[in-house]
Amino acid sequence: MRGHRPFADLKKDWSDDRRARNQARKAEIAVEYATLDELRVALGLSQEELAQRLEVQQPAVSKLTSRSDMRISTLRDLIAAMGGELHVTAKFADRSVELANFD
């Protein structure tokens, strides 16, 4: 089609500052709405790498990252293996409270 270019071509002329802002925005979006598997991918970790960090087999990582229900300690270990920290926050209409007994 005439007049249409790939987005990558449009980004070629971006300043370093604009590229950094775009990367930060992409990371923010990925973290805010990611599943565990999407988060793993966004962090550039393969299932095998994560399995090595958790000292489990790769199929266990596949099952773990697709679960919708798990113990908080398991989730904490998984997030730590990805290089993060887990914080449990209760959100109410008028406030958010970080629960200290899950740290």
PDB file as gemmi writes it, atoms N, CA and C in Angstrom:
CRYST1    1.000    1.000    1.000  90.00  90.00  90.00 P 1                      
ATOM      1  N   MET A   1       0.841  -1.181   0.000  1.00  0.00           N  
ATOM      2  CA  MET A   1       0.000   0.000   0.000  1.00  0.00           C  
ATOM      3  C   MET A   1       0.881   1.237   0.000  1.00  0.00           C  
ATOM      4  N   ARG A   2       0.474   2.220  -0.726  1.00  0.00           N  
ATOM      5  CA  ARG A   2       1.228   3.468  -0.789  1.00  0.00           C  
ATOM      6  C   ARG A   2       1.009   4.280   0.481  1.00  0.00           C  
ATOM      7  N   GLY A   3       2.094   4.930   0.928  1.00  0.00           N  
ATOM      8  CA  GLY A   3       1.990   5.808   2.088  1.00  0.00           C  
ATOM      9  C   GLY A   3       2.041   5.086   3.421  1.00  0.00           C  
ATOM     10  N   HIS A   4       2.160   3.790   3.398  1.00  0.00           N  
ATOM     11  CA  HIS A   4       2.216   3.034   4.646  1.00  0.00           C  
ATOM     12  C   HIS A   4       3.617   2.468   4.821  1.00  0.00           C  
ATOM     13  N   ARG A   5       4.134   2.630   6.039  1.00  0.00           N  
ATOM     14  CA  ARG A   5       5.456   2.084   6.351  1.00  0.00           C  
ATOM     15  C   ARG A   5       5.366   1.294   7.644  1.00  0.00           C  
ATOM     16  N   PRO A   6       6.236   0.330   7.828  1.00  0.00           N  
ATOM     17  CA  PRO A   6       6.256  -0.394   9.093  1.00  0.00           C  
ATOM     18  C   PRO A   6       6.568   0.564  10.252  1.00  0.00           C  
ATOM     19  N   PHE A   7       5.998   0.287  11.403  1.00  0.00           N  
ATOM     20  CA  PHE A   7       6.225   1.132  12.573  1.00  0.00           C  
ATOM     21  C   PHE A   7       7.713   1.207  12.914  1.00  0.00           C  
ATOM     22  N   ALA A   8       8.442   0.133  12.706  1.00  0.00           N  
ATOM     23  CA  ALA A   8       9.888   0.125  12.981  1.00  0.00           C  
ATOM     24  C   ALA A   8      10.599   1.195  12.156  1.00  0.00           C  
ATOM     25  N   ASP A   9      10.140   1.420  10.928  1.00  0.00           N  
ATOM     26  CA  ASP A   9      10.735   2.476  10.102  1.00  0.00           C  
ATOM     27  C   ASP A   9      10.468   3.851  10.687  1.00  0.00           C  
ATOM     28  N   LEU A  10       9.299   4.037  11.244  1.00  0.00           N  
ATOM     29  CA  LEU A  10       8.948   5.326  11.840  1.00  0.00           C  
ATOM     30  C   LEU A  10       9.776   5.610  13.088  1.00  0.00           C  
ATOM     31  N   LYS A  11      10.140   4.551  13.828  1.00  0.00           N  
ATOM     32  CA  LYS A  11      10.898   4.737  15.068  1.00  0.00           C  
ATOM     33  C   LYS A  11      12.382   4.992  14.830  1.00  0.00           C  
ATOM     34  N   LYS A  12      12.861   4.796  13.618  1.00  0.00           N  
ATOM     35  CA  LYS A  12      14.290   4.957  13.322  1.00  0.00           C  
ATOM     36  C   LYS A  12      14.813   6.338  13.684  1.00  0.00           C  
ATOM     37  N   ASP A  13      14.010   7.367  13.490  1.00  0.00           N  
ATOM     38  CA  ASP A  13      14.443   8.739  13.722  1.00  0.00           C  
ATOM     39  C   ASP A  13      14.157   9.239  15.140  1.00  0.00           C  
ATOM     40  N   TRP A  14      13.671   8.388  16.014  1.00  0.00           N  
ATOM     41  CA  TRP A  14      13.373   8.812  17.378  1.00  0.00           C  
ATOM     42  C   TRP A  14      14.660   9.140  18.129  1.00  0.00           C  
ATOM     43  N   SER A  15      14.568  10.108  19.037  1.00  0.00           N  
ATOM     44  CA  SER A  15      15.700  10.449  19.897  1.00  0.00           C  
ATOM     45  C   SER A  15      15.882   9.354  20.943  1.00  0.00           C  
ATOM     46  N   ASP A  16      17.057   9.329  21.564  1.00  0.00           N  
ATOM     47  CA  ASP A  16      17.312   8.349  22.622  1.00  0.00           C  
ATOM     48  C   ASP A  16      16.317   8.519  23.762  1.00  0.00           C  
ATOM     49  N   ASP A  17      15.976   9.778  24.083  1.00  0.00           N  
ATOM     50  CA  ASP A  17      15.021  10.051  25.155  1.00  0.00           C  
ATOM     51  C   ASP A  17      13.647   9.477  24.826  1.00  0.00           C  
ATOM     52  N   ARG A  18      13.221   9.663  23.588  1.00  0.00           N  
ATOM     53  CA  ARG A  18      11.912   9.140  23.183  1.00  0.00           C  
ATOM     54  C   ARG A  18      11.914   7.616  23.192  1.00  0.00           C  
ATOM     55  N   ARG A  19      13.014   7.008  22.759  1.00  0.00           N  
ATOM     56  CA  ARG A  19      13.117   5.544  22.802  1.00  0.00           C  
ATOM     57  C   ARG A  19      13.029   5.038  24.245  1.00  0.00           C  
ATOM     58  N   ALA A  20      13.709   5.725  25.164  1.00  0.00           N  
ATOM     59  CA  ALA A  20      13.698   5.331  26.581  1.00  0.00           C  
ATOM     60  C   ALA A  20      12.290   5.458  27.160  1.00  0.00           C  
ATOM     61  N   ARG A  21      11.593   6.543  26.838  1.00  0.00           N  
ATOM     62  CA  ARG A  21      10.218   6.730  27.326  1.00  0.00           C  
ATOM     63  C   ARG A  21       9.307   5.637  26.780  1.00  0.00           C  
ATOM     64  N   ASN A  22       9.489   5.284  25.518  1.00  0.00           N  
ATOM     65  CA  ASN A  22       8.677   4.238  24.910  1.00  0.00           C  
ATOM     66  C   ASN A  22       8.933   2.891  25.586  1.00  0.00           C  
ATOM     67  N   GLN A  23      10.203   2.578  25.839  1.00  0.00           N  
ATOM     68  CA  GLN A  23      10.542   1.325  26.511  1.00  0.00           C  
ATOM     69  C   GLN A  23       9.956   1.286  27.917  1.00  0.00           C  
ATOM     70  N   ALA A  24      10.046   2.414  28.633  1.00  0.00           N  
ATOM     71  CA  ALA A  24       9.507   2.474  29.997  1.00  0.00           C  
ATOM     72  C   ALA A  24       7.993   2.274  29.985  1.00  0.00           C  
ATOM     73  N   ARG A  25       7.323   2.894  29.018  1.00  0.00           N  
ATOM     74  CA  ARG A  25       5.874   2.746  28.912  1.00  0.00           C  
ATOM     75  C   ARG A  25       5.503   1.304  28.603  1.00  0.00           C  
ATOM     76  N   LYS A  26       6.240   0.670  27.697  1.00  0.00           N  
ATOM     77  CA  LYS A  26       5.974  -0.726  27.351  1.00  0.00           C  
ATOM     78  C   LYS A  26       6.177  -1.623  28.567  1.00  0.00           C  
ATOM     79  N   ALA A  27       7.227  -1.374  29.334  1.00  0.00           N  
ATOM     80  CA  ALA A  27       7.495  -2.179  30.528  1.00  0.00           C  
ATOM     81  C   ALA A  27       6.398  -1.977  31.556  1.00  0.00           C  
ATOM     82  N   GLU A  28       5.940  -0.738  31.726  1.00  0.00           N  
ATOM     83  CA  GLU A  28       4.874  -0.439  32.688  1.00  0.00           C  
ATOM     84  C   GLU A  28       3.598  -1.164  32.310  1.00  0.00           C  
ATOM     85  N   ILE A  29       3.243  -1.127  31.045  1.00  0.00           N  
ATOM     86  CA  ILE A  29       2.038  -1.803  30.582  1.00  0.00           C  
ATOM     87  C   ILE A  29       2.168  -3.312  30.788  1.00  0.00           C  
ATOM     88  N   ALA A  30       3.320  -3.866  30.468  1.00  0.00           N  
ATOM     89  CA  ALA A  30       3.526  -5.308  30.610  1.00  0.00           C  
ATOM     90  C   ALA A  30       3.396  -5.737  32.057  1.00  0.00           C  
ATOM     91  N   VAL A  31       3.928  -4.941  32.969  1.00  0.00           N  
ATOM     92  CA  VAL A  31       3.900  -5.308  34.378  1.00  0.00           C  
ATOM     93  C   VAL A  31       2.502  -5.133  34.965  1.00  0.00           C  
ATOM     94  N   GLU A  32       1.796  -4.091  34.587  1.00  0.00           N  
ATOM     95  CA  GLU A  32       0.486  -3.840  35.160  1.00  0.00           C  
ATOM     96  C   GLU A  32      -0.545  -4.902  34.815  1.00  0.00           C  
ATOM     97  N   TYR A  33      -0.481  -5.471  33.629  1.00  0.00           N  
ATOM     98  CA  TYR A  33      -1.542  -6.343  33.161  1.00  0.00           C  
ATOM     99  C   TYR A  33      -1.062  -7.721  32.728  1.00  0.00           C  
ATOM    100  N   ALA A  34       0.086  -8.132  33.150  1.00  0.00           N  
ATOM    101  CA  ALA A  34       0.674  -9.366  32.652  1.00  0.00           C  
ATOM    102  C   ALA A  34       0.225 -10.594  33.437  1.00  0.00           C  
ATOM    103  N   THR A  35       0.107 -11.705  32.716  1.00  0.00           N  
ATOM    104  CA  THR A  35       0.012 -12.996  33.385  1.00  0.00           C  
ATOM    105  C   THR A  35       1.436 -13.368  33.802  1.00  0.00           C  
ATOM    106  N   LEU A  36       1.586 -14.386  34.599  1.00  0.00           N  
ATOM    107  CA  LEU A  36       2.934 -14.801  35.007  1.00  0.00           C  
ATOM    108  C   LEU A  36       3.770 -15.216  33.804  1.00  0.00           C  
ATOM    109  N   ASP A  37       3.158 -15.896  32.861  1.00  0.00           N  
ATOM    110  CA  ASP A  37       3.912 -16.320  31.676  1.00  0.00           C  
ATOM    111  C   ASP A  37       4.284 -15.118  30.812  1.00  0.00           C  
ATOM    112  N   GLU A  38       3.377 -14.161  30.664  1.00  0.00           N  
ATOM    113  CA  GLU A  38       3.699 -12.942  29.915  1.00  0.00           C  
ATOM    114  C   GLU A  38       4.811 -12.155  30.601  1.00  0.00           C  
ATOM    115  N   LEU A  39       4.781 -12.121  31.919  1.00  0.00           N  
ATOM    116  CA  LEU A  39       5.822 -11.439  32.674  1.00  0.00           C  
ATOM    117  C   LEU A  39       7.170 -12.108  32.447  1.00  0.00           C  
ATOM    118  N   ARG A  40       7.182 -13.432  32.471  1.00  0.00           N  
ATOM    119  CA  ARG A  40       8.423 -14.182  32.229  1.00  0.00           C  
ATOM    120  C   ARG A  40       8.997 -13.826  30.862  1.00  0.00           C  
ATOM    121  N   VAL A  41       8.134 -13.803  29.858  1.00  0.00           N  
ATOM    122  CA  VAL A  41       8.573 -13.473  28.497  1.00  0.00           C  
ATOM    123  C   VAL A  41       9.065 -12.026  28.431  1.00  0.00           C  
ATOM    124  N   ALA A  42       8.328 -11.097  29.049  1.00  0.00           N  
ATOM    125  CA  ALA A  42       8.719  -9.687  29.032  1.00  0.00           C  
ATOM    126  C   ALA A  42      10.073  -9.469  29.700  1.00  0.00           C  
ATOM    127  N   LEU A  43      10.390 -10.306  30.670  1.00  0.00           N  
ATOM    128  CA  LEU A  43      11.681 -10.206  31.346  1.00  0.00           C  
ATOM    129  C   LEU A  43      12.795 -10.924  30.587  1.00  0.00           C  
ATOM    130  N   GLY A  44      12.433 -11.558  29.485  1.00  0.00           N  
ATOM    131  CA  GLY A  44      13.431 -12.214  28.654  1.00  0.00           C  
ATOM    132  C   GLY A  44      13.920 -13.538  29.210  1.00  0.00           C  
ATOM    133  N   LEU A  45      13.087 -14.199  30.005  1.00  0.00           N  
ATOM    134  CA  LEU A  45      13.454 -15.489  30.592  1.00  0.00           C  
ATOM    135  C   LEU A  45      12.756 -16.623  29.858  1.00  0.00           C  
ATOM    136  N   SER A  46      13.500 -17.656  29.536  1.00  0.00           N  
ATOM    137  CA  SER A  46      12.878 -18.851  28.972  1.00  0.00           C  
ATOM    138  C   SER A  46      12.350 -19.699  30.130  1.00  0.00           C  
ATOM    139  N   GLN A  47      11.472 -20.632  29.815  1.00  0.00           N  
ATOM    140  CA  GLN A  47      10.992 -21.548  30.850  1.00  0.00           C  
ATOM    141  C   GLN A  47      12.155 -22.342  31.429  1.00  0.00           C  
ATOM    142  N   GLU A  48      13.111 -22.715  30.586  1.00  0.00           N  
ATOM    143  CA  GLU A  48      14.272 -23.477  31.045  1.00  0.00           C  
ATOM    144  C   GLU A  48      15.120 -22.670  32.027  1.00  0.00           C  
ATOM    145  N   GLU A  49      15.361 -21.391  31.716  1.00  0.00           N  
ATOM    146  CA  GLU A  49      16.143 -20.537  32.625  1.00  0.00           C  
ATOM    147  C   GLU A  49      15.437 -20.388  33.971  1.00  0.00           C  
ATOM    148  N   LEU A  50      14.134 -20.177  33.926  1.00  0.00           N  
ATOM    149  CA  LEU A  50      13.376 -20.040  35.163  1.00  0.00           C  
ATOM    150  C   LEU A  50      13.372 -21.346  35.946  1.00  0.00           C  
ATOM    151  N   ALA A  51      13.278 -22.466  35.242  1.00  0.00           N  
ATOM    152  CA  ALA A  51      13.327 -23.775  35.906  1.00  0.00           C  
ATOM    153  C   ALA A  51      14.657 -23.962  36.634  1.00  0.00           C  
ATOM    154  N   GLN A  52      15.755 -23.557  36.003  1.00  0.00           N  
ATOM    155  CA  GLN A  52      17.065 -23.670  36.652  1.00  0.00           C  
ATOM    156  C   GLN A  52      17.124 -22.824  37.910  1.00  0.00           C  
ATOM    157  N   ARG A  53      16.583 -21.617  37.853  1.00  0.00           N  
ATOM    158  CA  ARG A  53      16.582 -20.732  39.020  1.00  0.00           C  
ATOM    159  C   ARG A  53      15.731 -21.287  40.152  1.00  0.00           C  
ATOM    160  N   LEU A  54      14.635 -21.961  39.793  1.00  0.00           N  
ATOM    161  CA  LEU A  54      13.742 -22.537  40.797  1.00  0.00           C  
ATOM    162  C   LEU A  54      14.155 -23.946  41.211  1.00  0.00           C  
ATOM    163  N   GLU A  55      15.141 -24.493  40.503  1.00  0.00           N  
ATOM    164  CA  GLU A  55      15.627 -25.863  40.741  1.00  0.00           C  
ATOM    165  C   GLU A  55      14.516 -26.887  40.564  1.00  0.00           C  
ATOM    166  N   VAL A  56      13.785 -26.720  39.439  1.00  0.00           N  
ATOM    167  CA  VAL A  56      12.736 -27.663  39.047  1.00  0.00           C  
ATOM    168  C   VAL A  56      12.918 -27.971  37.566  1.00  0.00           C  
ATOM    169  N   GLN A  57      12.128 -28.885  37.044  1.00  0.00           N  
ATOM    170  CA  GLN A  57      12.158 -29.215  35.622  1.00  0.00           C  
ATOM    171  C   GLN A  57      11.291 -28.212  34.842  1.00  0.00           C  
ATOM    172  N   GLN A  58      11.592 -28.045  33.569  1.00  0.00           N  
ATOM    173  CA  GLN A  58      10.870 -27.093  32.721  1.00  0.00           C  
ATOM    174  C   GLN A  58       9.357 -27.325  32.705  1.00  0.00           C  
ATOM    175  N   PRO A  59       8.857 -28.569  32.630  1.00  0.00           N  
ATOM    176  CA  PRO A  59       7.402 -28.752  32.631  1.00  0.00           C  
ATOM    177  C   PRO A  59       6.724 -28.201  33.896  1.00  0.00           C  
ATOM    178  N   ALA A  60       7.443 -28.212  35.012  1.00  0.00           N  
ATOM    179  CA  ALA A  60       6.884 -27.654  36.246  1.00  0.00           C  
ATOM    180  C   ALA A  60       6.679 -26.148  36.114  1.00  0.00           C  
ATOM    181  N   VAL A  61       7.577 -25.471  35.430  1.00  0.00           N  
ATOM    182  CA  VAL A  61       7.446 -24.025  35.211  1.00  0.00           C  
ATOM    183  C   VAL A  61       6.235 -23.748  34.332  1.00  0.00           C  
ATOM    184  N   SER A  62       6.043 -24.542  33.300  1.00  0.00           N  
ATOM    185  CA  SER A  62       4.898 -24.377  32.421  1.00  0.00           C  
ATOM    186  C   SER A  62       3.595 -24.483  33.212  1.00  0.00           C  
ATOM    187  N   LYS A  63       3.497 -25.493  34.062  1.00  0.00           N  
ATOM    188  CA  LYS A  63       2.293 -25.662  34.885  1.00  0.00           C  
ATOM    189  C   LYS A  63       2.145 -24.520  35.882  1.00  0.00           C  
ATOM    190  N   LEU A  64       3.254 -24.145  36.502  1.00  0.00           N  
ATOM    191  CA  LEU A  64       3.238 -23.119  37.535  1.00  0.00           C  
ATOM    192  C   LEU A  64       2.791 -21.768  36.990  1.00  0.00           C  
ATOM    193  N   THR A  65       3.328 -21.365  35.849  1.00  0.00           N  
ATOM    194  CA  THR A  65       3.017 -20.040  35.316  1.00  0.00           C  
ATOM    195  C   THR A  65       1.628 -19.957  34.687  1.00  0.00           C  
ATOM    196  N   SER A  66       0.979 -21.085  34.493  1.00  0.00           N  
ATOM    197  CA  SER A  66      -0.372 -21.057  33.929  1.00  0.00           C  
ATOM    198  C   SER A  66      -1.448 -21.266  34.999  1.00  0.00           C  
ATOM    199  N   ARG A  67      -1.037 -21.473  36.247  1.00  0.00           N  
ATOM    200  CA  ARG A  67      -2.005 -21.687  37.324  1.00  0.00           C  
ATOM    201  C   ARG A  67      -2.708 -20.392  37.691  1.00  0.00           C  
ATOM    202  N   SER A  68      -3.955 -20.493  38.090  1.00  0.00           N  
ATOM    203  CA  SER A  68      -4.698 -19.314  38.550  1.00  0.00           C  
ATOM    204  C   SER A  68      -4.807 -19.290  40.072  1.00  0.00           C  
ATOM    205  N   ASP A  69      -4.381 -20.362  40.730  1.00  0.00           N  
ATOM    206  CA  ASP A  69      -4.474 -20.434  42.185  1.00  0.00           C  
ATOM    207  C   ASP A  69      -3.218 -21.125  42.718  1.00  0.00           C  
ATOM    208  N   MET A  70      -2.519 -20.460  43.632  1.00  0.00           N  
ATOM    209  CA  MET A  70      -1.327 -21.049  44.230  1.00  0.00           C  
ATOM    210  C   MET A  70      -1.084 -20.422  45.589  1.00  0.00           C  
ATOM    211  N   ARG A  71      -0.217 -21.036  46.353  1.00  0.00           N  
ATOM    212  CA  ARG A  71       0.156 -20.483  47.649  1.00  0.00           C  
ATOM    213  C   ARG A  71       0.951 -19.195  47.447  1.00  0.00           C  
ATOM    214  N   ILE A  72       0.816 -18.297  48.384  1.00  0.00           N  
ATOM    215  CA  ILE A  72       1.557 -17.040  48.307  1.00  0.00           C  
ATOM    216  C   ILE A  72       3.058 -17.312  48.367  1.00  0.00           C  
ATOM    217  N   SER A  73       3.482 -18.290  49.143  1.00  0.00           N  
ATOM    218  CA  SER A  73       4.912 -18.604  49.231  1.00  0.00           C  
ATOM    219  C   SER A  73       5.449 -19.098  47.882  1.00  0.00           C  
ATOM    220  N   THR A  74       4.645 -19.844  47.146  1.00  0.00           N  
ATOM    221  CA  THR A  74       5.046 -20.313  45.818  1.00  0.00           C  
ATOM    222  C   THR A  74       5.152 -19.135  44.858  1.00  0.00           C  
ATOM    223  N   LEU A  75       4.169 -18.256  44.906  1.00  0.00           N  
ATOM    224  CA  LEU A  75       4.201 -17.069  44.056  1.00  0.00           C  
ATOM    225  C   LEU A  75       5.390 -16.179  44.416  1.00  0.00           C  
ATOM    226  N   ARG A  76       5.681 -16.037  45.706  1.00  0.00           N  
ATOM    227  CA  ARG A  76       6.830 -15.241  46.142  1.00  0.00           C  
ATOM    228  C   ARG A  76       8.125 -15.832  45.582  1.00  0.00           C  
ATOM    229  N   ASP A  77       8.277 -17.142  45.646  1.00  0.00           N  
ATOM    230  CA  ASP A  77       9.474 -17.805  45.108  1.00  0.00           C  
ATOM    231  C   ASP A  77       9.587 -17.612  43.597  1.00  0.00           C  
ATOM    232  N   LEU A  78       8.466 -17.702  42.905  1.00  0.00           N  
ATOM    233  CA  LEU A  78       8.452 -17.536  41.451  1.00  0.00           C  
ATOM    234  C   LEU A  78       8.854 -16.111  41.070  1.00  0.00           C  
ATOM    235  N   ILE A  79       8.292 -15.135  41.732  1.00  0.00           N  
ATOM    236  CA  ILE A  79       8.615 -13.735  41.454  1.00  0.00           C  
ATOM    237  C   ILE A  79      10.082 -13.459  41.801  1.00  0.00           C  
ATOM    238  N   ALA A  80      10.568 -14.011  42.896  1.00  0.00           N  
ATOM    239  CA  ALA A  80      11.979 -13.830  43.278  1.00  0.00           C  
ATOM    240  C   ALA A  80      12.905 -14.442  42.228  1.00  0.00           C  
ATOM    241  N   ALA A  81      12.529 -15.602  41.694  1.00  0.00           N  
ATOM    242  CA  ALA A  81      13.340 -16.246  40.660  1.00  0.00           C  
ATOM    243  C   ALA A  81      13.379 -15.407  39.384  1.00  0.00           C  
ATOM    244  N   MET A  82      12.358 -14.580  39.180  1.00  0.00           N  
ATOM    245  CA  MET A  82      12.333 -13.682  38.027  1.00  0.00           C  
ATOM    246  C   MET A  82      13.086 -12.383  38.320  1.00  0.00           C  
ATOM    247  N   GLY A  83      13.529 -12.231  39.580  1.00  0.00           N  
ATOM    248  CA  GLY A  83      14.288 -11.039  39.944  1.00  0.00           C  
ATOM    249  C   GLY A  83      13.467  -9.960  40.619  1.00  0.00           C  
ATOM    250  N   GLY A  84      12.272 -10.278  41.031  1.00  0.00           N  
ATOM    251  CA  GLY A  84      11.399  -9.277  41.650  1.00  0.00           C  
ATOM    252  C   GLY A  84      11.089  -9.573  43.099  1.00  0.00           C  
ATOM    253  N   GLU A  85      10.226  -8.759  43.654  1.00  0.00           N  
ATOM    254  CA  GLU A  85       9.732  -8.929  45.021  1.00  0.00           C  
ATOM    255  C   GLU A  85       8.213  -8.948  44.971  1.00  0.00           C  
ATOM    256  N   LEU A  86       7.605  -9.785  45.783  1.00  0.00           N  
ATOM    257  CA  LEU A  86       6.149  -9.844  45.844  1.00  0.00           C  
ATOM    258  C   LEU A  86       5.666  -8.994  47.004  1.00  0.00           C  
ATOM    259  N   HIS A  87       4.716  -8.122  46.721  1.00  0.00           N  
ATOM    260  CA  HIS A  87       4.050  -7.321  47.749  1.00  0.00           C  
ATOM    261  C   HIS A  87       2.558  -7.560  47.594  1.00  0.00           C  
ATOM    262  N   VAL A  88       1.884  -7.886  48.697  1.00  0.00           N  
ATOM    263  CA  VAL A  88       0.448  -8.132  48.661  1.00  0.00           C  
ATOM    264  C   VAL A  88      -0.253  -6.873  49.145  1.00  0.00           C  
ATOM    265  N   THR A  89      -1.108  -6.329  48.290  1.00  0.00           N  
ATOM    266  CA  THR A  89      -1.819  -5.091  48.607  1.00  0.00           C  
ATOM    267  C   THR A  89      -3.317  -5.327  48.533  1.00  0.00           C  
ATOM    268  N   ALA A  90      -4.023  -4.896  49.586  1.00  0.00           N  
ATOM    269  CA  ALA A  90      -5.484  -4.941  49.598  1.00  0.00           C  
ATOM    270  C   ALA A  90      -5.987  -3.575  49.180  1.00  0.00           C  
ATOM    271  N   LYS A  91      -6.845  -3.525  48.158  1.00  0.00           N  
ATOM    272  CA  LYS A  91      -7.366  -2.257  47.662  1.00  0.00           C  
ATOM    273  C   LYS A  91      -8.825  -2.102  48.075  1.00  0.00           C  
ATOM    274  N   PHE A  92      -9.110  -0.949  48.637  1.00  0.00           N  
ATOM    275  CA  PHE A  92     -10.463  -0.595  49.048  1.00  0.00           C  
ATOM    276  C   PHE A  92     -10.870   0.668  48.296  1.00  0.00           C  
ATOM    277  N   ALA A  93     -12.117   1.054  48.402  1.00  0.00           N  
ATOM    278  CA  ALA A  93     -12.596   2.231  47.686  1.00  0.00           C  
ATOM    279  C   ALA A  93     -11.816   3.483  48.060  1.00  0.00           C  
ATOM    280  N   ASP A  94     -11.429   3.598  49.324  1.00  0.00           N  
ATOM    281  CA  ASP A  94     -10.785   4.834  49.777  1.00  0.00           C  
ATOM    282  C   ASP A  94      -9.306   4.692  50.120  1.00  0.00           C  
ATOM    283  N   ARG A  95      -8.745   3.495  49.989  1.00  0.00           N  
ATOM    284  CA  ARG A  95      -7.328   3.322  50.325  1.00  0.00           C  
ATOM    285  C   ARG A  95      -6.801   1.984  49.835  1.00  0.00           C  
ATOM    286  N   SER A  96      -5.476   1.889  49.821  1.00  0.00           N  
ATOM    287  CA  SER A  96      -4.779   0.633  49.563  1.00  0.00           C  
ATOM    288  C   SER A  96      -3.886   0.361  50.756  1.00  0.00           C  
ATOM    289  N   VAL A  97      -3.832  -0.893  51.175  1.00  0.00           N  
ATOM    290  CA  VAL A  97      -3.033  -1.268  52.341  1.00  0.00           C  
ATOM    291  C   VAL A  97      -2.126  -2.427  51.952  1.00  0.00           C  
ATOM    292  N   GLU A  98      -0.806  -2.246  52.129  1.00  0.00           N  
ATOM    293  CA  GLU A  98       0.125  -3.349  51.892  1.00  0.00           C  
ATOM    294  C   GLU A  98       0.135  -4.225  53.134  1.00  0.00           C  
ATOM    295  N   LEU A  99      -0.099  -5.509  52.936  1.00  0.00           N  
ATOM    296  CA  LEU A  99      -0.182  -6.440  54.048  1.00  0.00           C  
ATOM    297  C   LEU A  99       1.217  -6.897  54.451  1.00  0.00           C  
ATOM    298  N   ALA A 100       1.612  -6.564  55.671  1.00  0.00           N  
ATOM    299  CA  ALA A 100       2.969  -6.799  56.153  1.00  0.00           C  
ATOM    300  C   ALA A 100       3.267  -8.261  56.421  1.00  0.00           C  
ATOM    301  N   ASN A 101       2.261  -9.055  56.762  1.00  0.00           N  
ATOM    302  CA  ASN A 101       2.545 -10.446  57.123  1.00  0.00           C  
ATOM    303  C   ASN A 101       2.819 -11.345  55.933  1.00  0.00           C  
ATOM    304  N   PHE A 102       2.865 -10.794  54.705  1.00  0.00           N  
ATOM    305  CA  PHE A 102       3.205 -11.583  53.523  1.00  0.00           C  
ATOM    306  C   PHE A 102       4.572 -11.231  52.962  1.00  0.00           C  
ATOM    307  N   ASP A 103       5.303 -10.355  53.630  1.00  0.00           N  
ATOM    308  CA  ASP A 103       6.641  -9.972  53.165  1.00  0.00           C  
ATOM    309  C   ASP A 103       7.670 -10.973  53.582  1.00  0.00           C  
TER     310      ASP A 103                                                      
END                                                                             
